[in-house]
Amino acid sequence: MAKRNLPAFILKNCSLAIDGNTRIGQCNSITIPVLERTMEEFRNAGMIKPREVAMGYEVTTTTFKETAFDPTVMSLYGIMGGSNRNLVAYGYLESEKGDEHKARFEMVADFKKIDGGEWSPGEKAESEYELGCTRLCRLLRKRRWISRTLSRTLPRLWTSLTAQKE
């Protein structure tokens, strides 16, 4: 008898790639953007109660932390506008039954803030990076796109990235 109520899709590991360069072993944590709709409440004549209507999406940001104070990542912080970067967060998922899954969350973002953290002798230092997402998100699992949000027509870049990584 198969148990169907076992936990599934448990995140076991993750990594990050910025502009095609993987940050394996350097990235401590990744915060995936929170997808939230902007809702507006209105009540027109004849309505018994107000209702909410979706008016678009909230601004999305992503953050990641690294133990390294890497000059290559620091150089990605562009002074000029339009310096968007392609970010891909990879996740390794596993179920209690032992099934393995992979997930990929793609986004195009621009560096907003670089926090070098606190430096102390003999202690691990962390750098934190905050990015504003301009185009996102596609979540891929088992070669199927689960979500395509905030961008109805996705650039050809995503198609070429998908073909290269699969």
N, C-alpha and C positions, 0 to 999 in steps of 0.2 A: 504494500500500500504506500503510495507516494505522498509525502507531506507537501502540501502546497503553500502552507503559511510560514515557511522559513524565510528569514530576512534575505533580501536580494539586493544587488547593486550597492554593496558596501565599498566605500572608497578606501583602498588599501595603499595607494601611492599616487603621486602626481609629479608633473614636471612642467616646465615652461619653455617656450621658444619665442624669441624676439627677433623679428626679421629673418627667420630661418635659422638662427643660431640657438642651439639648445642650451639651457642653463642647468643641466643635470648636475647635482652635487653642489650647486651654489644657491639655489632658490629654496628658502625655508618654507614659505607659505604663499599661497595665492588666494586672493579674495575675488571670486567671480562676481561680476556686476549683478546687482539686484534689479530685476525687471519689474517695473511698477507703472501702472497706468495713471494718468492724470484724470481725475474724475471731477465733474462739475455737477453740483446739485441745482435743480431748477424745478419750479412749480408754475405751470401755466394755468390760465383760467379754466375752471371746470375740473381740475385735478383734485382728488381728495387729499393726496399727500405728495410731497416732493419725491423725485427720483434722481438717481445718479446716471450720468451719461459719460462715456469715455471720450476724452478730448485729445488724446495723444499719449505720449509717454514722458515719464520723468527723466531728468538728466541721469546718465549712468556713469559710474566710475569704477575702476578696478585698482587694486593695490597688490603689491607683492613685496616680500622681504627677502633680503640676501645677507649672508654672513660676509660676503666679499664686498670690498669697496672698489668695484671693478671700473677702470677707466673707460672700457668699451661701452658699458651701459651708461655711464655718466655722459659720454659724448653723444648719446642719442637724445639728450635734452636739447632740443633745438631752440635757438633764439628767434629764428624767423618762423612765421606762421606756415601752416601746411606741412609740418614735419610729422605726419602720421606714421605710425609703426604698426606692422602686423604682429599680433600676439596670438599664440595658440597655447592653451592650457590643456595638457594631456592628463587623463585620469585612468588609473587601473582599478577596475571594479571587480568584485568577486561576490558570489552568493554563498550561502551556507552549504548548498549542495556541491560546491566546488566549481561551478560554472564561472569562466573568466570572461570579462567584457572589457572593452576599451571605450573611452569617451573622449571627445575632442571638442573644446569650446573655442571658437574663433572670434576674434574681434580686431577692429582697427582703432587705434587709440593714439593720443598725443600726451606726452609727459606733462603733468601739471606741477608736480612737486617731487623733489628729491630731498630726503631727510637722511643725512649722514649718520645720525644717531649719536650716542654717547661713546666716546673713546676713553678707555681706561687701560692701564698696563695690566697684562695678565688676564684680561677678561675678553670674552667674545663680543665683538661689535656687530651691530646689525644696521643695514641701510634699508630704508623703506622708500618705495616709489609709488606715487599715485598718478594714475593716468585717467584722462577723460575720454570715454569711448565715443567716437564719432560715428562709427558703423559697427553694428554687432547684430546679432549673435547667431551663431549656428552651432547647434549641439549635435554632434554626430555619434551615433551608436549603432554598431553592426551595419555599417555602410548605408545607413538611412539617416537623413536629416530629421531630427525630432522637432526642432523649432527653427523658424526663420523669422526673426523679429526685427522691427524697426527698419527694414530695408526690403522692399518688395522686389526690386530688381537688383540682384547681387552682382557685383563686378566680376568680370572674367577672371580676375586674379584668384578668387575663391575656387573657381572651377579648376584652374591649373594647379593650385595648391592641393586640392583633393586628389587629383590624378597622380601627383607626384608622391604623396604620402601613402596611398593605398597599396 
